[in-house]
Amino acid sequence: MPVPPEWDLTGRVALLNTTVRADAPSLAAALAEAGADVAIVARSPGPVEEAVAAVRGLGRRALGHVTDTTSPDAVNAATDLVLNEFGRVDILVNNVQATMAKPFLETPLEDLERVMRLNWWSALLFCRQVGRHMVQRGSGRVVNITSALGDRGHWNFLGVCASAAAVTQLTRVLALEWGRADIRVNGIGIGWQKTQVPPSEEAQQRLVRYLLVRRLAEPGDVAALLVYLCSPACDYITGHTFFIDGGAHARA
């Protein structure tokens, strides 16, 4: 992806907290291609290993760390690890898109709690810990990537809708609180992705017919917007969540 000069991230350090294996390499590679060094934190080794390889393949420094991203102590330790390795964190990306599909009355409470913790609570913990560092330095970029369902209802997806809505409100509130510290906080709401829809061809075709662009999202669809929101060019935008959903919001 050609990177405009005003989107250049050379010399910056990004921390990517991710719950989605398929997205991690493309998001990390987008940041690295723009010039950033990238630390990747996740609960399982798959996303970490693939994202680290993508960053190093582009000639940038990478750090991978596997930990419980819903534990305050583990998130604090992960942040300290990144700061000790790179000396700073300029960009925080929370890619929190854990999903679950069940009718509300059939969903065990522990499943709802799990989705809330993987999405909203994880993003909140990283914002809190990395945000302290950014506020002290007086600069930073935060991008919270979540489901576009945070702005619309959908049957059988209460956990996803509620956790994504909470992340959207987190984005708005932190933009208000941290604006004077020269920190920009924005979000990206992603629609139906190939990696997250039911595997049956019939179910995928129903979704494709519903979307105005007649296709499902690819992991790379978010790359350009992510880099822009992390760049110096995005200095007058904060508190917004931008939707990459194939036109689904036009029907809302």
C-alpha positions as CSV (number, residue, x, y, z in Angstrom):
1,M,0.0,0.0,0.0
2,P,1.6,3.3,-1.0
3,V,1.9,5.6,2.1
4,P,1.3,9.3,1.6
5,P,4.1,11.4,3.2
6,E,1.7,13.0,5.7
7,W,0.7,9.5,6.9
8,D,4.3,8.5,7.6
9,L,4.8,6.7,11.0
10,T,8.6,6.4,10.9
11,G,10.1,6.6,14.3
12,R,6.8,5.7,16.1
13,V,6.0,2.7,18.2
14,A,2.7,0.9,18.0
15,L,1.1,-1.5,20.5
16,L,-1.5,-3.8,18.9
17,N,-3.8,-5.7,21.3
18,T,-5.7,-8.2,19.2
19,T,-8.3,-10.9,19.7
20,V,-8.6,-11.8,16.0
21,R,-6.0,-14.0,14.5
22,A,-6.9,-13.3,10.8
23,D,-6.7,-9.6,11.2
24,A,-3.5,-9.4,13.2
25,P,-0.9,-9.8,10.4
26,S,-2.6,-7.3,8.1
27,L,-3.0,-4.6,10.8
28,A,0.5,-5.0,12.0
29,A,1.9,-5.0,8.5
30,A,-0.1,-1.8,7.7
31,L,1.5,0.0,10.6
32,A,5.0,-1.4,9.8
33,E,4.7,-0.5,6.1
34,A,4.0,3.1,7.2
35,G,7.2,3.0,9.2
36,A,6.2,2.0,12.7
37,D,7.8,-0.6,14.9
38,V,5.1,-2.8,16.3
39,A,4.5,-4.8,19.5
40,I,1.7,-7.4,19.3
41,V,-0.1,-8.7,22.4
42,A,-2.7,-11.5,22.3
43,R,-4.0,-14.3,24.4
44,S,-2.8,-17.1,22.1
45,P,0.5,-17.5,20.1
46,G,-1.1,-17.7,16.6
47,P,-1.9,-14.0,16.1
48,V,1.4,-13.0,17.7
49,E,3.7,-15.2,15.6
50,E,2.0,-14.3,12.3
51,A,1.9,-10.6,13.1
52,V,5.6,-10.5,14.2
53,A,6.6,-12.3,11.0
54,A,4.7,-9.7,8.9
55,V,6.3,-6.8,10.7
56,R,9.9,-8.2,10.5
57,G,9.3,-9.1,6.8
58,L,8.9,-5.3,6.2
59,G,12.2,-4.5,7.9
60,R,10.7,-3.1,11.1
61,R,11.3,-4.0,14.7
62,A,8.7,-6.3,16.3
63,L,7.9,-7.7,19.7
64,G,5.4,-10.5,20.5
65,H,3.9,-11.2,23.8
66,V,1.3,-13.8,24.8
67,T,-0.7,-13.1,27.9
68,D,-4.2,-12.8,29.4
69,T,-5.4,-9.5,27.9
70,T,-8.3,-9.4,30.4
71,S,-6.1,-9.3,33.5
72,P,-5.1,-5.9,34.9
73,D,-1.8,-7.3,36.2
74,A,-1.0,-9.0,32.9
75,V,-1.8,-5.9,30.8
76,N,0.3,-3.7,33.1
77,A,3.2,-6.2,32.7
78,A,2.8,-6.3,29.0
79,T,2.8,-2.5,28.7
80,D,5.9,-2.3,30.9
81,L,7.6,-4.9,28.6
82,V,6.9,-2.8,25.5
83,L,8.1,0.4,27.2
84,N,11.3,-1.3,28.3
85,E,11.9,-2.7,24.8
86,F,11.1,0.4,22.8
87,G,11.2,3.2,25.3
88,R,7.8,4.7,24.3
89,V,4.4,3.9,22.9
90,D,3.0,6.4,20.4
91,I,0.1,4.4,19.0
92,L,-2.3,2.0,20.7
93,V,-4.6,-0.2,18.6
94,N,-7.2,-2.4,20.3
95,N,-8.5,-4.9,17.8
96,V,-11.3,-6.4,20.0
97,Q,-13.7,-8.4,17.9
98,A,-14.5,-11.6,19.8
99,T,-17.8,-12.9,18.7
100,M,-20.7,-15.2,19.8
101,A,-24.1,-15.9,18.3
102,K,-26.9,-17.3,20.4
103,P,-30.4,-16.2,21.4
104,F,-30.3,-14.1,24.6
105,L,-32.3,-16.5,26.7
106,E,-30.2,-19.5,25.6
107,T,-26.8,-17.8,26.2
108,P,-25.1,-18.8,29.5
109,L,-24.2,-15.7,31.5
110,E,-20.5,-16.8,31.6
111,D,-20.5,-16.6,27.7
112,L,-21.8,-13.0,27.8
113,E,-19.2,-12.1,30.5
114,R,-16.5,-13.7,28.4
115,V,-17.3,-11.6,25.3
116,M,-17.5,-8.4,27.4
117,R,-14.2,-9.1,29.0
118,L,-12.4,-9.9,25.7
119,N,-13.8,-6.9,23.9
120,W,-14.6,-4.0,26.2
121,W,-12.6,-4.9,29.3
122,S,-9.5,-5.7,27.4
123,A,-9.6,-2.4,25.5
124,L,-10.3,-0.5,28.7
125,L,-7.3,-2.0,30.4
126,F,-4.9,-1.2,27.6
127,C,-6.3,2.3,27.3
128,R,-5.9,2.9,31.0
129,Q,-2.3,1.7,31.2
130,V,-0.9,3.0,27.9
131,G,-3.0,6.1,28.3
132,R,-1.1,7.0,31.5
133,H,2.1,7.0,29.4
134,M,0.6,9.0,26.6
135,V,-0.8,11.6,28.9
136,Q,2.6,12.0,30.7
137,R,4.3,12.5,27.3
138,G,1.6,14.8,26.0
139,S,0.9,13.0,22.7
140,G,-0.6,9.8,21.3
141,R,-3.0,8.0,19.0
142,V,-5.6,5.4,20.1
143,V,-7.7,3.4,17.6
144,N,-10.3,1.0,19.0
145,I,-11.4,-1.5,16.3
146,T,-14.6,-3.3,17.1
147,S,-17.8,-4.6,15.5
148,A,-20.0,-2.3,13.6
149,L,-22.9,-3.9,15.5
150,G,-22.0,-1.6,18.4
151,D,-24.2,1.0,16.6
152,R,-27.0,-1.3,15.5
153,G,-28.9,-4.2,16.9
154,H,-28.9,-7.7,15.6
155,W,-30.7,-10.8,16.9
156,N,-28.6,-13.5,18.5
157,F,-25.6,-11.1,18.9
158,L,-26.3,-9.3,22.3
159,G,-22.8,-9.9,23.6
160,V,-21.2,-8.5,20.5
161,C,-23.6,-5.6,20.2
162,A,-23.2,-4.6,23.9
163,S,-19.4,-5.0,24.1
164,A,-18.9,-3.1,20.8
165,A,-21.2,-0.3,22.0
166,A,-19.2,-0.1,25.2
167,V,-16.0,0.3,23.2
168,T,-17.6,3.0,21.1
169,Q,-18.5,4.9,24.3
170,L,-15.0,4.4,25.7
171,T,-13.6,6.0,22.5
172,R,-15.9,9.0,22.9
173,V,-15.2,9.6,26.6
174,L,-11.4,9.2,26.3
175,A,-11.4,11.6,23.3
176,L,-13.0,14.2,25.6
177,E,-10.7,13.5,28.6
178,W,-7.4,13.3,26.7
179,G,-7.9,15.9,23.9
180,R,-5.9,18.6,25.7
181,A,-3.0,16.2,26.1
182,D,-2.8,16.1,22.3
183,I,-4.1,12.5,22.2
184,R,-6.5,11.6,19.5
185,V,-8.9,8.7,20.2
186,N,-11.0,7.2,17.4
187,G,-12.6,3.9,16.4
188,I,-13.3,1.7,13.5
189,G,-16.4,-0.4,13.3
190,I,-16.0,-3.4,11.0
191,G,-18.9,-5.2,9.3
192,W,-19.2,-8.9,8.4
193,Q,-15.9,-10.4,7.5
194,K,-15.1,-13.6,5.7
195,T,-13.2,-14.9,8.7
196,Q,-16.2,-14.4,11.0
197,V,-19.3,-15.5,9.2
198,P,-20.9,-19.0,9.2
199,P,-19.0,-21.4,7.0
200,S,-22.0,-22.5,4.9
201,E,-22.2,-21.1,1.4
202,E,-25.9,-20.3,1.8
203,A,-25.3,-18.1,4.9
204,Q,-22.5,-16.2,3.3
205,Q,-24.6,-15.6,0.2
206,R,-27.4,-14.2,2.3
207,L,-25.0,-11.7,3.9
208,V,-23.5,-10.7,0.5
209,R,-27.0,-10.0,-0.9
210,Y,-27.7,-7.8,2.1
211,L,-24.5,-5.7,1.7
212,L,-24.5,-2.8,-0.8
213,V,-21.0,-3.7,-2.1
214,R,-22.0,-7.3,-2.6
215,R,-19.0,-8.8,-0.8
216,L,-17.7,-9.5,2.7
217,A,-14.9,-7.6,4.4
218,E,-11.3,-8.7,3.9
219,P,-8.7,-8.2,6.7
220,G,-6.9,-5.6,4.5
221,D,-10.0,-3.4,4.1
222,V,-9.2,-1.5,7.3
223,A,-5.5,-0.9,6.7
224,A,-5.5,2.5,5.0
225,L,-8.0,4.0,7.5
226,L,-6.0,2.6,10.4
227,V,-2.8,4.2,9.2
228,Y,-4.5,7.5,8.6
229,L,-6.0,7.6,12.1
230,C,-2.6,6.8,13.6
231,S,-0.8,9.5,11.6
232,P,0.0,13.2,12.0
233,A,-2.6,13.9,9.3
234,C,-5.3,12.9,11.7
235,D,-4.9,15.8,14.1
236,Y,-8.3,17.4,13.8
237,I,-10.3,14.2,14.2
238,T,-11.1,12.6,17.5
239,G,-14.0,10.9,19.3
240,H,-15.4,9.3,16.1
241,T,-16.0,5.7,15.1
242,F,-15.8,5.1,11.4
243,F,-17.7,2.2,9.8
244,I,-16.2,-0.2,7.3
245,D,-19.3,-2.4,6.7
246,G,-20.0,-2.6,3.0
247,G,-22.9,-0.1,3.3
248,A,-24.8,-2.0,6.0
249,H,-25.3,1.3,8.0
250,A,-27.2,2.8,5.0
251,R,-29.9,0.3,5.8
252,A,-30.0,1.1,9.6
